[in-house]
Amino acid sequence: MIRKYIFGEPIDTEAVTAKIPAERWETSGKYLKETAAEEGHAFTCELGEDDRLYGLGENVRGINKRGWIYESNCIDDPGHTESKRGLYGAHNFLIVDGKQRFGIFADAAQKVTFDCGYTKRNQLTVTVTEGGFVLYLLENESLRGLVKEFRAMIGRSYIPPKWAFGYGQSRWGYKCADDIRYVVKQHRENQIPLDSVYMDIDYMERFKDFTVNEERYPDFPSFVEEMKEEHIHLVPIIDAGVKVEEGYPVYEEGVRNGYFCQNADGTNFVGGVWPGRVHFPDVLNPAAREWFGGWYRVLLDAGIEGFWNDMNEPSIFYSEEYVKKILEKHMPFRTDNADTQMRKFFELKDLALGLSNRQADYRLFYHQCHGQRVRHDKVHNLYGCNMTRAAGEAFERFSPEKRILLFSRSSYIGMHRYGGIWMGDNSSWWSHILLNLQMLPSLNMCGFLYTGADLGGFGADTTEDLMLRWLELGIFTPLMRNHSAVGTREQEFYRFGDTDSFRRIIGLRYALLPYLYSEFMKAVLEDDMMFLPLAFVYPEDTFASQVEDQLMVGSGLMIAPVYQQNAGGRYVYLPEDMKLYRMRGKDSFETESLPAGHHYVKAALDEVLIFLRPDHLVPLSEGGNFTEEVTTSHLRLLHYVKTAALYELYDDDGFSRDVTLAGHLTRITVDADGSICTAGASEPECELI
Ligand code: MIG
């Protein structure tokens, strides 16, 4: 059951694809009560002592969002600490689960706040700042049902090509073709599977979008081809800002056609980002969006099949206007000694520190949006979404048959139809393994299925044990990429002593690929989640609803990765009897049957724990050095059969856009006596292990 209420004159975010008739809002509805707000609209709901809150996509803190205040206001902030109220995305879908169970979607282009029991422990307050918006209330008998209902309303999630489920190596710092060749060579020589290498901003000519530095990459198309022969896909980054430079066609076309965001006086707004002075393409204007998307063609024509969109909050290092202001305010300090007036010193310091991503800068420029001129802050949360949509729509035009890999840093719900997201600039901290785990189900609720974090951590120096432990979660995430920042310790697997463990863990991912791809695709095609909190699968179990560090992955298995330094294991809660496969790679493992309840489970540094539910199967392939080598012709089944188990394996060619479950499923059944039966799209040879 979905109810829709319109407030004021909303800007159409295009998040919702379903046609839902609007109803008249009663200020004191069944679930939410409208209360006085300083600005905009506020809605509250009383929370019972044990009520839980789920959703909000990309955010800090737990799976249960209760106890903190979150703000949807996309920002480039590399400090993913508990004190933050928001990150790069705006994912305004929240579920209340307790005395009453319902979902809220605040479909608003402007800032929205979710006070989840922060001001008053027993009160939820959702505040939408000034401007029109649409409020949706959803009800359903189950948590999973609520998510499915929401997902059906926002449209099918993005599907990447199958190779994008392979391992990707990245680093902000690879400078030229030879750097990349070296990365590939090391992986192949060490037999660490690899499918892609990412190209960060240094591939461009002075950070100009859709250019390739010819000194660093002479004859780029033939380099792309050379990599393809090695079964490696290169994935370049695209930044939101377009360099201001005479003679640069992207700049000149944008200026000529009025496709950039403008100041109040109609001149083009200038921000400072990596290329120096930039204009921001007005991707909210459909004509500009089509034009900007069109430029991706340059790289597609060079053979590129995947992209990551960055800096699209948009991140603004500085605006020219504010720099002028700061310089003026600095003047007195030339003669005035702050020594006696510390207040002045702090003023000076704050001026400089407040240079980037200022809220005030977002009020300086305008978009052409649905025939109206709209100030940026009123549609701020739609920018990254529409930059990625620009690319996604272009790929539908240029590559109607074949999927193109696309993921973005900033996002709004609705973007999940065009691309995935990565979780941004995390750090090489143990706590960020847990954060990675906790974001997964929250993102799935909001439609983002193709996602993952920078494995090993982006900022700060990683360590070998952190990297291994992180991978033991990372091998389950659709996007599996090792990425790190310039200046940090190098973290390619061959930089560490124990290459063998890395090879085995990544090898296990490739063996798990048929299962993971199958679960991903079923989740996409059935508007379902791939990563579920235990509470969603065992709603009657009061312990399960409190578990914040374990997840169900698809239908059959549960993961409980170790995320503490020097831990030789961890406590795990089993809501039902499970069979543990303690995997040392794909070929070597031990099993153990564990009864429902609490357990301390040992896990050596190189072991991946897979918990199997009763009457479930997980197929393992023979693996491969790259995804194309992985086949489903011979499957080894992880199994826990009490009465009978069924697995529905989905598979396809890995690139066609137009896919359905029908015609792609193989049913694998195992009886209590161990007999195996297969029927459907393929005829894999199966064995129990
Ligand atoms: O200001 O392109 O999140 O993945 O390596 C930093 C350089 C810009 C931020 C991205 C990160 C990327 C980095 N970018």
Residues whose N, C-alpha, C, O or C-beta is under 5 A from the ligand:
A	BS01	MIG	W172 D200 I201 D310 G424 D425
